[in-house]
């Protein structure tokens, strides 16, 4: 299963490029975007933000392509605040809903709304990814924010897989913090022995970065 997820993550970015290019020529495929809009939220109730870290085509693009272009600067703190994420969620989804309402009844126009939103948000992801961290978009992504809230519920937190600590092996080098693509303070969860942060993508980057093999996903 691990190998399968890694393969999907390595190549899913091609789906994003194909969607954007083909969508400009044949807009009717636009509705396919619903899969990537609903899947991260639905899966979050069972797996946390695993979709974002392993199966999302844009997440794949960010990791495989954008990471090579990123300046790897620290994100401004306000971009990670709850109020900004919630405001961005409301504004973007309201704009999306208004466009759908205007286009409703015209299949072509509705499909074009999806194509347009994916292209615009992908362009924004590229700008943020180059200027800051390659996964900067994932901190404000509306679907990711909703998945974040789903993963925060106590029932979900107690049931899903988490990055776990072997406290005896950890030497506090903070390599996990430095490598986390969404800027989670992984080390602060050492005493809890589980990284229960709702934004954890279950991507395994911190696990692979740990020089003492003190981290695992279980």
C-alpha positions as CSV (number, residue, x, y, z in Angstrom):
1,X,0.0,0.0,0.0
2,X,2.8,2.4,0.8
3,X,4.4,1.8,-2.6
4,X,1.1,2.4,-4.3
5,X,0.5,5.7,-2.5
6,X,4.0,6.8,-3.3
7,X,3.5,6.0,-7.0
8,X,0.2,7.9,-7.1
9,X,1.7,10.9,-5.4
10,X,4.7,10.9,-7.8
11,X,2.5,11.1,-10.9
12,X,-0.8,12.6,-9.9
13,X,0.4,16.0,-11.0
14,X,0.0,14.9,-14.6
15,X,-3.8,14.8,-14.0
16,X,-3.8,18.4,-12.9
17,X,-2.0,19.5,-16.0
18,X,-4.1,17.4,-18.3
19,X,-7.3,18.7,-16.6
20,X,-6.2,22.3,-17.1
21,X,-5.1,21.9,-20.7
22,X,-7.9,19.7,-21.9
23,X,-10.4,21.8,-20.0
24,X,-9.6,24.8,-22.1
25,X,-10.3,22.8,-25.2
26,X,-13.2,20.6,-24.0
27,X,-14.7,22.4,-20.9
28,X,-17.2,19.6,-20.2
29,X,-14.6,17.7,-18.3
30,X,-14.8,20.5,-15.7
31,X,-17.2,18.7,-13.5
32,X,-14.5,16.1,-12.8
33,X,-13.0,18.6,-10.3
34,X,-15.8,17.6,-7.9
35,X,-13.7,14.5,-7.1
36,X,-10.8,16.5,-5.8
37,X,-13.1,18.9,-4.0
38,X,-15.1,16.4,-2.1
39,X,-12.6,13.6,-1.6
40,X,-10.3,15.4,0.9
41,X,-13.2,16.4,3.1
42,X,-14.9,13.0,3.0
43,X,-11.6,11.1,3.6
44,X,-10.7,13.4,6.5
45,X,-13.4,11.8,8.7
46,X,-11.6,8.5,8.4
47,X,-7.9,9.3,7.6
48,X,-7.3,13.0,8.5
49,X,-5.7,15.0,5.7
50,X,-4.2,11.9,4.0
51,X,-5.7,12.8,0.7
52,X,-3.8,16.1,0.7
53,X,-0.5,14.5,1.4
54,X,-0.8,11.4,-0.8
55,X,-3.5,11.6,-3.5
56,X,-4.2,15.2,-4.4
57,X,-3.0,16.1,-7.9
58,X,-2.2,19.6,-6.9
59,X,-0.4,18.4,-3.8
60,X,1.6,16.1,-6.1
61,X,2.4,19.1,-8.4
62,X,3.5,21.1,-5.4
63,X,5.8,18.4,-4.1
64,X,7.2,17.1,-7.4
65,X,7.4,20.2,-9.5
66,X,7.0,23.3,-7.4
67,X,9.4,22.2,-4.7
68,X,12.2,22.6,-7.2
69,X,11.3,26.2,-8.0
70,X,10.4,27.3,-4.4
71,X,12.5,29.9,-2.6
72,X,11.6,28.0,0.5
73,X,10.9,31.1,2.6
74,X,8.9,31.0,5.8
75,X,5.2,31.7,5.3
76,X,3.8,34.9,6.8
77,X,2.2,34.0,10.1
78,X,-1.1,35.6,9.2
79,X,-1.6,33.2,6.4
80,X,-1.7,30.3,8.9
81,X,-4.1,31.9,11.3
82,X,-7.6,30.5,11.7
83,X,-9.3,33.9,10.9
84,X,-7.5,34.2,7.6
85,X,-8.1,30.6,6.6
86,X,-11.8,30.9,7.4
87,X,-12.1,34.3,5.6
88,X,-10.4,32.8,2.5
89,X,-12.7,29.8,2.6
90,X,-15.8,32.0,2.8
91,X,-14.7,34.4,0.1
92,X,-13.5,31.8,-2.4
93,X,-16.4,29.4,-1.9
94,X,-18.9,32.3,-2.1
95,X,-17.3,33.4,-5.4
96,X,-17.6,29.9,-6.6
97,X,-21.2,29.5,-5.6
98,X,-22.2,32.8,-7.2
99,X,-20.6,31.8,-10.5
100,X,-22.4,28.5,-10.4
101,X,-25.7,30.2,-9.6
102,X,-25.3,32.5,-12.6
103,X,-24.3,29.6,-14.9
104,X,-26.9,27.2,-13.6
105,X,-29.0,25.5,-16.4
106,X,-26.1,25.8,-18.9
107,X,-24.0,22.7,-18.7
108,X,-21.1,24.3,-20.6
109,X,-21.1,27.4,-18.5
110,X,-21.2,25.3,-15.3
111,X,-18.2,23.2,-16.5
112,X,-16.3,26.4,-17.3
113,X,-16.8,27.6,-13.8
114,X,-14.9,24.6,-12.5
115,X,-12.2,24.9,-15.1
116,X,-11.7,28.6,-14.3
117,X,-11.6,28.1,-10.5
118,X,-9.0,25.3,-10.8
119,X,-6.8,27.3,-13.1
120,X,-7.0,30.4,-11.0
121,X,-6.3,28.6,-7.7
122,X,-3.5,26.6,-9.3
123,X,-1.9,29.9,-10.5
124,X,-2.2,31.2,-6.9
125,X,-0.6,28.0,-5.6
126,X,2.3,28.5,-7.9
127,X,2.8,32.1,-6.8
128,X,2.7,31.2,-3.1
129,X,4.8,28.1,-3.7
130,X,7.6,29.9,-5.4
131,X,7.6,32.9,-3.0
132,X,7.3,30.8,0.1
133,X,7.1,27.1,0.8
134,X,6.0,24.8,-2.0
135,X,3.1,23.6,0.1
136,X,2.0,27.1,1.1
137,X,-1.3,26.8,-0.8
138,X,-2.2,23.7,1.3
139,X,-2.4,25.9,4.4
140,X,-5.2,28.1,2.9
141,X,-6.8,25.7,0.5
142,X,-10.6,25.8,1.2
143,X,-10.9,22.0,0.8
144,X,-7.9,21.5,3.1
145,X,-9.4,23.9,5.7
146,X,-12.6,21.9,5.7
147,X,-10.6,18.7,6.0
148,X,-8.7,20.3,8.8
149,X,-12.0,20.8,10.8
150,X,-13.1,17.3,10.0
151,X,-9.8,15.9,11.3
152,X,-10.1,18.0,14.5
153,X,-13.1,16.2,15.9
154,X,-12.2,14.1,18.9
155,X,-13.8,11.0,17.5
156,X,-11.7,11.3,14.3
157,X,-8.5,12.2,16.2
158,X,-8.7,9.1,18.3
159,X,-9.3,6.7,15.4
160,X,-7.0,7.8,12.5
161,X,-3.4,7.1,12.0
162,X,-0.9,9.6,13.3
163,X,2.9,10.2,13.1
164,X,4.1,8.6,16.3
165,X,7.3,9.2,18.4
166,X,9.7,6.8,19.9
167,X,10.8,9.2,22.7
168,X,13.8,7.1,23.5
169,X,15.4,7.6,20.1
170,X,14.5,11.2,19.6
171,X,17.4,13.6,20.3
172,X,15.5,16.8,19.7
173,X,17.4,17.9,16.5
174,X,14.2,19.5,15.1
175,X,14.9,18.1,11.7
176,X,11.2,17.0,11.6
177,X,10.2,20.6,12.1
178,X,12.5,21.9,9.4
179,X,11.2,19.4,6.8
180,X,7.4,19.5,7.5
181,X,5.9,20.9,4.3
182,X,3.1,22.7,6.2
183,X,5.2,24.0,9.1
184,X,3.9,21.9,11.9
185,X,6.0,22.0,15.1
186,X,6.3,18.2,15.1
187,X,8.7,18.1,18.1
188,X,6.2,19.7,20.5
189,X,4.2,16.5,20.2
190,X,7.0,14.3,21.5
191,X,5.6,13.9,25.1
192,X,2.2,13.0,23.7
193,X,3.9,10.5,21.4
194,X,1.5,11.3,18.6
195,X,1.3,14.2,16.2
196,X,-2.4,15.0,16.5
197,X,-2.2,18.4,14.6
198,X,-5.2,18.4,12.2
199,X,-3.1,19.8,9.4
200,X,-0.7,16.8,9.3
201,X,-0.8,15.5,5.8
202,X,0.4,12.0,6.7
203,X,3.0,12.5,3.9
204,X,5.8,10.9,5.8
205,X,8.4,13.6,5.1
206,X,9.2,14.1,8.8
207,X,9.5,10.3,9.2
208,X,12.0,10.0,6.3
209,X,13.9,13.1,7.6
210,X,14.5,11.8,11.1
211,X,18.1,10.8,11.4
212,X,17.4,8.6,14.4
213,X,14.3,6.8,13.0
214,X,12.3,8.1,16.0
215,X,9.2,8.7,13.9
216,X,6.7,6.4,12.3
217,X,3.1,6.5,10.9
218,X,0.9,4.1,12.8
